[in-house]
């Protein structure tokens, strides 16, 4: 009997500790057509390295936001199903491949990697409305195999705000992040300076 009571207590404590968390899926969903300038670059073999989570202040690799307290609604911490670094790297992988380029582990034309400086969704209340704002900020580095070649650094930021009169749930909290990540991918795949750098790697 005592063991059953102890088990119930542990389960209750676990549920209580998780009650303030929300799990979302802010993954990249590319357009059906690949018609960005990136598709016009001669086909490249790209070695895609990691995207380091450099967000400040340092935080859990999967923590992506917070829904603030409003009225009787409690504050909720927002987490992604996967680490932010995996989400961003997969997005870049998808964008490169869908535009005709190949990801390799050796004999590459160029190497790409980057730093994640922002990946966050938050809320503000205005009367009966909630403003849900998401921001994604990433710096890319492009390097070449030849010794002494310069490193090309490009930075992109996406920001989106959605107003809702419903208490923001998982889908609403994820949407501004998803749109902001898509904006970053669009900026990357249409950046003329980046395109010139990639062509130089041929």
Beta strands, then each sheet from edge to edge (+ up, - down):
strand 1: 21-24
strand 2: 45-53
strand 3: 63-67
strand 4: 76-80
strand 5: 102-103
strand 6: 110-126
strand 7: 129-144
strand 8: 152-164
sheet 1: 1+ 4+ 3- 6- 2- 5-
sheet 2: 1+ 4+ 3- 6- 7+ 8-
end
